[in-house]
Amino acid sequence: MSALGGSAPRVAMVAGETSGDLLAGLLLGGLCQRWPGLSSAGIGGPRMAAHGFEAWWPYEKLAVHGFNMEVLRRFREIWMIRKHLGDRLLQDRPDVFVGVDAPDFNLGLEARLKSAGIKTVHFVSPSIWAWRGGRINKIHQSVDHMLCLFPFEPELYHAKGIDATFVGHPLADTIPLEVPRAQARQKLGFDDAVPLVAVLPGSRRGEIQHITPTFLQTVALLAKQRTDLRFVLPVVPGLRELIEPMLREHAPDAPLTLLDGQSHEALAACDVTLIASGTATLEAALFKRPMVIAYRISTLSWHIMKHMAYLPWVGLPNILLRDFAVPERLQDDANPAQLAADVLAWLDDPARARSVQQRFLELHHLLKRDTARAASHAIAQVLETR
């Protein structure tokens, strides 16, 4: 990392997958506003690069699916990346390291850097409140300060002697409180009266392979049951060639439009979304959209994960509301007949849809905290203790 004059810090960062790049990009925007001369480098993607971030490796190198099967297959490659990155950072010694999500990768790296006297911050608390609660001991060894997206998390860390700050969720700052539905529909070319379903099967190759066929079979079934329905499926850059053959196989005649990205437009425009469990479900909640959450992974990964779960919910909206506000269909329950019935239940019950939209609006207000500014302030306090 290049040395800079003045007081602008040198920040090392690691973000894995699309959601991490999004969160890190928003954080970098706040850091650069506070310190215009800030330099940053490490592992990241295009949203981070927009703020001058130098990516030594692309974030795709860390993107895996499932509990540990893909990690095992790619263990050596990922381990070598972490080793080489750690060697480089120990030699160059940034002012602070910020790990963005990707806890399986970042916590071990953070522990190495912290033991060498480099300040470490982790942005996005691992889900210790959902599973793998024993990980908090590893966090204590690895992290000087935890930046928490949800209001109930800091208390869990303070009880273990770990500094933590609730900074809100950056998506709550970027997604408008009032959803621009008409504008989004116009942009996507749909009339206001057309019932529209957004299909979001995930952003990683593993998710696409496990979930998309079931989602497309659901679309085909819905299209037969309700001929007035229309569907949109936002496609992450680079994955269209994976999805198009699945579409031809499972829903060749369905009125479904593949979008190049545009997931926020799809969520703003739709009446209901069929969506894979993950960060996108929180985006859907912030767009105040009724949803059906589904997830499928390998059988072995599923058996491991379900025995480690602490909470009855897996979807972020349900976890935050502490209620099955929206349906969750996992593994064998995520089948076309069930998913289609769940989607139609939202469309056929406007009062229920309005009720959950009101709950999502209240959740949006709770999470809206100018995250970039709050996180930058917390990182500044960490830097002051050097």
MILO-876524 format. One record per residue (C-alpha): residue in one letter; residue number from 1; x, y, z. Coordinates in nm, 2 decimals, decimal comma, padded with zeros to 4 digits, always signed. Layout:
<sites>
<'a' NUM <X Y Z>>
...
</sites>
This chain:
<sites>
<'m' 1 <+00,00 +00,00 +00,00>>
<'s' 2 <+00,13 +00,34 -00,09>>
<'a' 3 <+00,23 +00,58 +00,19>>
<'l' 4 <+00,04 +00,90 +00,22>>
<'g' 5 <+00,12 +01,23 +00,37>>
<'g' 6 <-00,09 +01,40 +00,63>>
<'s' 7 <-00,33 +01,22 +00,86>>
<'a' 8 <-00,52 +01,01 +00,61>>
<'p' 9 <-00,50 +00,65 +00,72>>
<'r' 10 <-00,39 +00,35 +00,51>>
<'v' 11 <-00,67 +00,09 +00,52>>
<'a' 12 <-00,65 -00,28 +00,43>>
<'m' 13 <-00,98 -00,45 +00,35>>
<'v' 14 <-01,11 -00,79 +00,26>>
<'a' 15 <-01,47 -00,84 +00,12>>
<'g' 16 <-01,60 -01,17 -00,01>>
<'e' 17 <-01,88 -01,20 -00,27>>
<'t' 18 <-02,12 -00,95 -00,41>>
<'s' 19 <-02,29 -00,85 -00,08>>
<'g' 20 <-01,95 -00,79 +00,09>>
<'d' 21 <-01,84 -00,57 -00,20>>
<'l' 22 <-02,16 -00,37 -00,17>>
<'l' 23 <-02,12 -00,32 +00,21>>
<'a' 24 <-01,75 -00,24 +00,18>>
<'g' 25 <-01,81 +00,01 -00,10>>
<'l' 26 <-02,06 +00,20 +00,11>>
<'l' 27 <-01,82 +00,20 +00,40>>
<'l' 28 <-01,53 +00,32 +00,18>>
<'g' 29 <-01,75 +00,60 +00,07>>
<'g' 30 <-01,78 +00,72 +00,43>>
<'l' 31 <-01,41 +00,67 +00,50>>
<'c' 32 <-01,31 +00,87 +00,19>>
<'q' 33 <-01,55 +01,15 +00,29>>
<'r' 34 <-01,39 +01,17 +00,64>>
<'w' 35 <-01,03 +01,13 +00,50>>
<'p' 36 <-01,01 +01,25 +00,14>>
<'g' 37 <-00,66 +01,12 +00,11>>
<'l' 38 <-00,73 +00,77 +00,23>>
<'s' 39 <-00,57 +00,47 +00,05>>
<'s' 40 <-00,72 +00,12 +00,06>>
<'a' 41 <-00,62 -00,22 -00,08>>
<'g' 42 <-00,67 -00,59 -00,03>>
<'i' 43 <-00,95 -00,81 -00,17>>
<'g' 44 <-01,26 -00,66 -00,31>>
<'g' 45 <-01,48 -00,58 -00,61>>
<'p' 46 <-01,60 -00,30 -00,84>>
<'r' 47 <-01,80 -00,11 -00,58>>
<'m' 48 <-01,49 -00,08 -00,37>>
<'a' 49 <-01,28 +00,01 -00,67>>
<'a' 50 <-01,51 +00,31 -00,74>>
<'h' 51 <-01,36 +00,46 -00,42>>
<'g' 52 <-01,00 +00,41 -00,52>>
<'f' 53 <-00,96 +00,06 -00,37>>
<'e' 54 <-00,67 -00,14 -00,51>>
<'a' 55 <-00,78 -00,51 -00,55>>
<'w' 56 <-00,49 -00,74 -00,52>>
<'w' 57 <-00,73 -01,03 -00,56>>
<'p' 58 <-01,09 -01,02 -00,68>>
<'y' 59 <-01,36 -01,10 -00,43>>
<'e' 60 <-01,48 -01,39 -00,64>>
<'k' 61 <-01,19 -01,59 -00,51>>
<'l' 62 <-01,36 -01,61 -00,18>>
<'a' 63 <-01,72 -01,68 -00,29>>
<'v' 64 <-01,83 -02,03 -00,18>>
<'h' 65 <-02,17 -02,19 -00,12>>
<'g' 66 <-02,29 -02,41 +00,16>>
<'f' 67 <-02,15 -02,49 +00,50>>
<'n' 68 <-01,81 -02,63 +00,41>>
<'m' 69 <-01,81 -02,86 +00,11>>
<'e' 70 <-01,68 -02,60 -00,14>>
<'v' 71 <-01,44 -02,46 +00,12>>
<'l' 72 <-01,29 -02,81 +00,15>>
<'r' 73 <-01,25 -02,85 -00,22>>
<'r' 74 <-01,09 -02,50 -00,25>>
<'f' 75 <-00,91 -02,50 +00,08>>
<'r' 76 <-00,55 -02,48 -00,05>>
<'e' 77 <-00,62 -02,19 -00,29>>
<'i' 78 <-00,81 -01,99 -00,02>>
<'w' 79 <-00,55 -02,07 +00,24>>
<'m' 80 <-00,26 -01,96 +00,02>>
<'i' 81 <-00,44 -01,63 -00,06>>
<'r' 82 <-00,48 -01,56 +00,31>>
<'k' 83 <-00,12 -01,64 +00,38>>
<'h' 84 <+00,02 -01,42 +00,10>>
<'l' 85 <-00,21 -01,14 +00,20>>
<'g' 86 <-00,11 -01,16 +00,56>>
<'d' 87 <+00,26 -01,17 +00,47>>
<'r' 88 <+00,21 -00,85 +00,26>>
<'l' 89 <+00,02 -00,67 +00,53>>
<'l' 90 <+00,26 -00,76 +00,80>>
<'q' 91 <+00,54 -00,62 +00,58>>
<'d' 92 <+00,36 -00,30 +00,48>>
<'r' 93 <+00,16 -00,25 +00,81>>
<'p' 94 <-00,16 -00,06 +00,73>>
<'d' 95 <-00,31 +00,17 +01,00>>
<'v' 96 <-00,61 -00,06 +01,03>>
<'f' 97 <-00,75 -00,37 +00,88>>
<'v' 98 <-01,12 -00,40 +00,81>>
<'g' 99 <-01,26 -00,74 +00,74>>
<'v' 100 <-01,60 -00,72 +00,57>>
<'d' 101 <-01,81 -01,03 +00,64>>
<'a' 102 <-01,64 -01,35 +00,51>>
<'p' 103 <-01,57 -01,46 +00,87>>
<'d' 104 <-01,42 -01,79 +00,78>>
<'f' 105 <-01,15 -01,61 +00,59>>
<'n' 106 <-01,12 -01,28 +00,78>>
<'l' 107 <-01,11 -01,39 +01,15>>
<'g' 108 <-00,80 -01,60 +01,10>>
<'l' 109 <-00,63 -01,32 +00,92>>
<'e' 110 <-00,74 -01,07 +01,18>>
<'a' 111 <-00,60 -01,28 +01,46>>
<'r' 112 <-00,26 -01,29 +01,29>>
<'l' 113 <-00,26 -00,91 +01,23>>
<'k' 114 <-00,39 -00,83 +01,58>>
<'s' 115 <-00,12 -01,04 +01,74>>
<'a' 116 <+00,14 -00,84 +01,54>>
<'g' 117 <+00,00 -00,51 +01,67>>
<'i' 118 <-00,22 -00,41 +01,37>>
<'k' 119 <-00,56 -00,27 +01,47>>
<'t' 120 <-00,84 -00,49 +01,34>>
<'v' 121 <-01,21 -00,40 +01,28>>
<'h' 122 <-01,47 -00,65 +01,16>>
<'f' 123 <-01,77 -00,51 +00,97>>
<'v' 124 <-02,08 -00,73 +00,99>>
<'s' 125 <-02,11 -00,94 +01,30>>
<'p' 126 <-02,10 -01,32 +01,23>>
<'s' 127 <-02,43 -01,48 +01,32>>
<'i' 128 <-02,33 -01,59 +01,66>>
<'w' 129 <-02,69 -01,54 +01,77>>
<'a' 130 <-02,81 -01,79 +01,51>>
<'w' 131 <-02,54 -02,06 +01,51>>
<'r' 132 <-02,18 -02,13 +01,59>>
<'g' 133 <-02,20 -01,93 +01,92>>
<'g' 134 <-01,86 -02,07 +02,02>>
<'r' 135 <-01,70 -01,85 +01,75>>
<'i' 136 <-01,72 -01,55 +01,99>>
<'n' 137 <-01,40 -01,67 +02,16>>
<'k' 138 <-01,22 -01,66 +01,82>>
<'i' 139 <-01,36 -01,31 +01,77>>
<'h' 140 <-01,21 -01,20 +02,10>>
<'q' 141 <-00,87 -01,31 +01,98>>
<'s' 142 <-00,91 -01,15 +01,64>>
<'v' 143 <-01,11 -00,83 +01,66>>
<'d' 144 <-01,04 -00,49 +01,83>>
<'h' 145 <-01,38 -00,36 +01,74>>
<'m' 146 <-01,69 -00,51 +01,59>>
<'l' 147 <-01,92 -00,30 +01,38>>
<'c' 148 <-02,27 -00,44 +01,41>>
<'l' 149 <-02,56 -00,40 +01,16>>
<'f' 150 <-02,83 -00,49 +01,41>>
<'p' 151 <-02,93 -00,32 +01,74>>
<'f' 152 <-02,93 -00,63 +01,96>>
<'e' 153 <-02,57 -00,74 +01,87>>
<'p' 154 <-02,34 -00,51 +02,07>>
<'e' 155 <-02,47 -00,63 +02,40>>
<'l' 156 <-02,37 -00,98 +02,31>>
<'y' 157 <-02,01 -00,86 +02,25>>
<'h' 158 <-01,98 -00,63 +02,54>>
<'a' 159 <-02,07 -00,93 +02,77>>
<'k' 160 <-01,76 -01,10 +02,64>>
<'g' 161 <-01,53 -00,79 +02,67>>
<'i' 162 <-01,53 -00,71 +02,30>>
<'d' 163 <-01,58 -00,35 +02,19>>
<'a' 164 <-01,87 -00,32 +01,95>>
<'t' 165 <-02,09 -00,05 +01,80>>
<'f' 166 <-02,43 -00,06 +01,63>>
<'v' 167 <-02,39 +00,14 +01,31>>
<'g' 168 <-02,72 +00,05 +01,14>>
<'h' 169 <-02,74 -00,12 +00,81>>
<'p' 170 <-02,60 +00,07 +00,51>>
<'l' 171 <-02,87 -00,06 +00,28>>
<'a' 172 <-03,13 +00,12 +00,51>>
<'d' 173 <-02,95 +00,44 +00,41>>
<'t' 174 <-02,94 +00,38 +00,04>>
<'i' 175 <-03,28 +00,23 -00,01>>
<'p' 176 <-03,55 +00,50 +00,01>>
<'l' 177 <-03,82 +00,48 +00,28>>
<'e' 178 <-04,08 +00,53 +00,01>>
<'v' 179 <-04,05 +00,27 -00,26>>
<'p' 180 <-04,03 +00,41 -00,62>>
<'r' 181 <-04,26 +00,14 -00,76>>
<'a' 182 <-04,40 +00,33 -01,06>>
<'q' 183 <-04,06 +00,46 -01,16>>
<'a' 184 <-03,91 +00,11 -01,14>>
<'r' 185 <-04,19 -00,04 -01,34>>
<'q' 186 <-04,15 +00,22 -01,61>>
<'k' 187 <-03,78 +00,15 -01,63>>
<'l' 188 <-03,84 -00,22 -01,66>>
<'g' 189 <-04,12 -00,18 -01,91>>
<'f' 190 <-04,41 -00,31 -01,71>>
<'d' 191 <-04,76 -00,15 -01,67>>
<'d' 192 <-04,87 -00,06 -01,32>>
<'a' 193 <-05,15 -00,31 -01,32>>
<'v' 194 <-04,95 -00,62 -01,42>>
<'p' 195 <-04,89 -00,86 -01,13>>
<'l' 196 <-04,51 -00,90 -01,12>>
<'v' 197 <-04,30 -01,15 -00,93>>
<'a' 198 <-03,92 -01,09 -00,88>>
<'v' 199 <-03,72 -01,41 -00,87>>
<'l' 200 <-03,39 -01,38 -00,69>>
<'p' 201 <-03,20 -01,72 -00,67>>
<'g' 202 <-02,87 -01,57 -00,53>>
<'s' 203 <-02,55 -01,43 -00,66>>
<'r' 204 <-02,30 -01,72 -00,62>>
<'r' 205 <-02,25 -02,00 -00,87>>
<'g' 206 <-02,32 -02,26 -00,60>>
<'e' 207 <-02,65 -02,09 -00,51>>
<'i' 208 <-02,75 -02,07 -00,88>>
<'q' 209 <-02,69 -02,44 -00,93>>
<'h' 210 <-02,88 -02,55 -00,62>>
<'i' 211 <-03,17 -02,31 -00,62>>
<'t' 212 <-03,24 -02,18 -00,97>>
<'p' 213 <-03,39 -02,50 -01,12>>
<'t' 214 <-03,64 -02,51 -00,84>>
<'f' 215 <-03,72 -02,14 -00,87>>
<'l' 216 <-03,77 -02,18 -01,25>>
<'q' 217 <-03,99 -02,48 -01,20>>
<'t' 218 <-04,20 -02,27 -00,96>>
<'v' 219 <-04,22 -01,99 -01,23>>
<'a' 220 <-04,34 -02,24 -01,49>>
<'l' 221 <-04,61 -02,37 -01,25>>
<'l' 222 <-04,72 -02,02 -01,15>>
<'a' 223 <-04,74 -01,92 -01,52>>
<'k' 224 <-04,98 -02,21 -01,58>>
<'q' 225 <-05,19 -02,13 -01,28>>
<'r' 226 <-05,21 -01,75 -01,34>>
<'t' 227 <-05,16 -01,65 -01,70>>
<'d' 228 <-05,16 -01,28 -01,61>>
<'l' 229 <-04,84 -01,31 -01,40>>
<'r' 230 <-04,51 -01,17 -01,53>>
<'f' 231 <-04,16 -01,25 -01,39>>
<'v' 232 <-03,82 -01,08 -01,37>>
<'l' 233 <-03,49 -01,25 -01,27>>
<'p' 234 <-03,19 -01,02 -01,21>>
<'v' 235 <-02,87 -01,18 -01,32>>
<'v' 236 <-02,54 -01,11 -01,16>>
<'p' 237 <-02,27 -01,02 -01,42>>
<'g' 238 <-02,10 -01,33 -01,55>>
<'l' 239 <-02,37 -01,57 -01,46>>
<'r' 240 <-02,61 -01,53 -01,75>>
<'e' 241 <-02,45 -01,83 -01,94>>
<'l' 242 <-02,53 -02,04 -01,63>>
<'i' 243 <-02,89 -01,94 -01,60>>
<'e' 244 <-03,00 -01,93 -01,96>>
<'p' 245 <-02,97 -02,31 -02,02>>
<'m' 246 <-03,17 -02,37 -01,70>>
<'l' 247 <-03,44 -02,13 -01,82>>
<'r' 248 <-03,47 -02,32 -02,15>>
<'e' 249 <-03,49 -02,65 -01,96>>
<'h' 250 <-03,73 -02,56 -01,68>>
<'a' 251 <-03,94 -02,27 -01,79>>
<'p' 252 <-03,90 -02,22 -02,16>>
<'d' 253 <-04,25 -02,07 -02,22>>
<'a' 254 <-04,28 -01,86 -01,91>>
<'p' 255 <-04,32 -01,48 -01,94>>
<'l' 256 <-03,99 -01,43 -01,76>>
<'t' 257 <-03,74 -01,15 -01,83>>
<'l' 258 <-03,37 -01,18 -01,75>>
<'l' 259 <-03,23 -00,86 -01,62>>
<'d' 260 <-02,87 -00,75 -01,63>>
<'g' 261 <-02,83 -00,68 -01,26>>
<'q' 262 <-03,11 -00,43 -01,16>>
<'s' 263 <-03,20 -00,63 -00,85>>
<'h' 264 <-03,31 -00,31 -00,67>>
<'e' 265 <-03,53 -00,21 -00,97>>
<'a' 266 <-03,68 -00,56 -00,97>>
<'l' 267 <-03,76 -00,54 -00,59>>
<'a' 268 <-03,90 -00,19 -00,62>>
<'a' 269 <-04,13 -00,29 -00,91>>
<'c' 270 <-04,25 -00,63 -00,80>>
<'d' 271 <-04,56 -00,73 -00,60>>
<'v' 272 <-04,39 -01,03 -00,43>>
<'t' 273 <-04,05 -01,19 -00,45>>
<'l' 274 <-03,94 -01,55 -00,45>>
<'i' 275 <-03,59 -01,51 -00,30>>
<'a' 276 <-03,30 -01,71 -00,17>>
<'s' 277 <-03,21 -01,67 +00,20>>
<'g' 278 <-02,93 -01,42 +00,25>>
<'t' 279 <-02,86 -01,05 +00,24>>
<'a' 280 <-03,10 -01,00 -00,05>>
<'t' 281 <-03,39 -01,08 +00,19>>
<'l' 282 <-03,31 -00,78 +00,39>>
<'e' 283 <-03,30 -00,57 +00,07>>
<'a' 284 <-03,65 -00,70 -00,01>>
<'a' 285 <-03,77 -00,61 +00,34>>
<'l' 286 <-03,63 -00,26 +00,30>>
<'f' 287 <-03,82 -00,23 -00,03>>
<'k' 288 <-04,13 -00,34 +00,18>>
<'r' 289 <-04,19 -00,64 -00,04>>
<'p' 290 <-04,38 -00,95 +00,06>>
<'m' 291 <-04,15 -01,25 +00,00>>
<'v' 292 <-04,12 -01,62 +00,01>>
<'i' 293 <-03,77 -01,72 +00,13>>
<'a' 294 <-03,62 -02,05 +00,01>>
<'y' 295 <-03,29 -02,22 +00,03>>
<'r' 296 <-03,13 -02,54 -00,09>>
<'i' 297 <-02,78 -02,67 -00,03>>
<'s' 298 <-02,60 -03,00 -00,04>>
<'t' 299 <-02,75 -03,27 +00,17>>
<'l' 300 <-02,44 -03,31 +00,40>>
<'s' 301 <-02,42 -02,93 +00,45>>
<'w' 302 <-02,79 -02,92 +00,53>>
<'h' 303 <-02,76 -03,18 +00,80>>
<'i' 304 <-02,46 -03,00 +00,96>>
<'m' 305 <-02,62 -02,66 +00,96>>
<'k' 306 <-02,96 -02,77 +01,09>>
<'h' 307 <-02,81 -02,93 +01,40>>
<'m' 308 <-02,61 -02,60 +01,47>>
<'a' 309 <-02,90 -02,36 +01,45>>
<'y' 310 <-03,00 -02,17 +01,76>>
<'l' 311 <-03,30 -01,98 +01,63>>
<'p' 312 <-03,62 -02,10 +01,46>>
<'w' 313 <-03,57 -01,86 +01,17>>
<'v' 314 <-03,31 -01,83 +00,90>>
<'g' 315 <-03,43 -01,53 +00,70>>
<'l' 316 <-03,30 -01,20 +00,82>>
<'p' 317 <-03,64 -01,02 +00,81>>
<'n' 318 <-03,79 -01,29 +01,04>>
<'i' 319 <-03,48 -01,29 +01,27>>
<'l' 320 <-03,51 -00,92 +01,31>>
<'l' 321 <-03,88 -00,92 +01,36>>
<'r' 322 <-03,85 -01,24 +01,58>>
<'d' 323 <-04,15 -01,39 +01,40>>
<'f' 324 <-04,24 -01,59 +01,09>>
<'a' 325 <-04,35 -01,27 +00,92>>
<'v' 326 <-04,28 -01,43 +00,58>>
<'p' 327 <-04,27 -01,80 +00,48>>
<'e' 328 <-03,94 -01,98 +00,49>>
<'r' 329 <-03,91 -02,30 +00,28>>
<'l' 330 <-03,58 -02,49 +00,33>>
<'q' 331 <-03,44 -02,79 +00,15>>
<'d' 332 <-03,71 -03,04 +00,07>>
<'d' 333 <-03,98 -02,79 +00,17>>
<'a' 334 <-03,85 -02,57 -00,11>>
<'n' 335 <-04,04 -02,74 -00,38>>
<'p' 336 <-04,23 -02,59 -00,67>>
<'a' 337 <-04,58 -02,67 -00,55>>
<'q' 338 <-04,52 -02,52 -00,20>>
<'l' 339 <-04,34 -02,22 -00,33>>
<'a' 340 <-04,61 -02,14 -00,59>>
<'a' 341 <-04,88 -02,17 -00,32>>
<'d' 342 <-04,68 -01,93 -00,10>>
<'v' 343 <-04,64 -01,67 -00,38>>
<'l' 344 <-05,01 -01,69 -00,47>>
<'a' 345 <-05,11 -01,65 -00,10>>
<'w' 346 <-04,94 -01,31 -00,09>>
<'l' 347 <-05,10 -01,20 -00,42>>
<'d' 348 <-05,45 -01,31 -00,31>>
<'d' 349 <-05,44 -01,14 +00,03>>
<'p' 350 <-05,37 -00,77 +00,00>>
<'a' 351 <-05,45 -00,70 +00,36>>
<'r' 352 <-05,18 -00,94 +00,47>>
<'a' 353 <-04,93 -00,79 +00,23>>
<'r' 354 <-05,00 -00,44 +00,36>>
<'s' 355 <-04,95 -00,56 +00,72>>
<'v' 356 <-04,61 -00,70 +00,65>>
<'q' 357 <-04,51 -00,39 +00,45>>
<'q' 358 <-04,59 -00,18 +00,76>>
<'r' 359 <-04,37 -00,40 +00,97>>
<'f' 360 <-04,09 -00,37 +00,72>>
<'l' 361 <-04,13 +00,01 +00,72>>
<'e' 362 <-04,08 +00,02 +01,10>>
<'l' 363 <-03,78 -00,21 +01,06>>
<'h' 364 <-03,63 +00,03 +00,80>>
<'h' 365 <-03,66 +00,32 +01,04>>
<'l' 366 <-03,48 +00,12 +01,31>>
<'l' 367 <-03,19 +00,03 +01,08>>
<'k' 368 <-03,14 +00,37 +00,92>>
<'r' 369 <-02,85 +00,52 +01,11>>
<'d' 370 <-02,61 +00,68 +00,84>>
<'t' 371 <-02,40 +00,37 +00,86>>
<'a' 372 <-02,10 +00,50 +00,67>>
<'r' 373 <-02,07 +00,80 +00,90>>
<'a' 374 <-02,12 +00,59 +01,22>>
<'a' 375 <-01,88 +00,32 +01,11>>
<'s' 376 <-01,61 +00,58 +01,01>>
<'h' 377 <-01,64 +00,75 +01,35>>
<'a' 378 <-01,60 +00,41 +01,52>>
<'i' 379 <-01,29 +00,33 +01,31>>
<'a' 380 <-01,15 +00,68 +01,39>>
<'q' 381 <-01,18 +00,59 +01,76>>
<'v' 382 <-00,99 +00,27 +01,70>>
<'l' 383 <-00,71 +00,46 +01,52>>
<'e' 384 <-00,68 +00,70 +01,81>>
<'t' 385 <-00,58 +00,41 +02,03>>
<'r' 386 <-00,28 +00,31 +01,82>>
</sites>
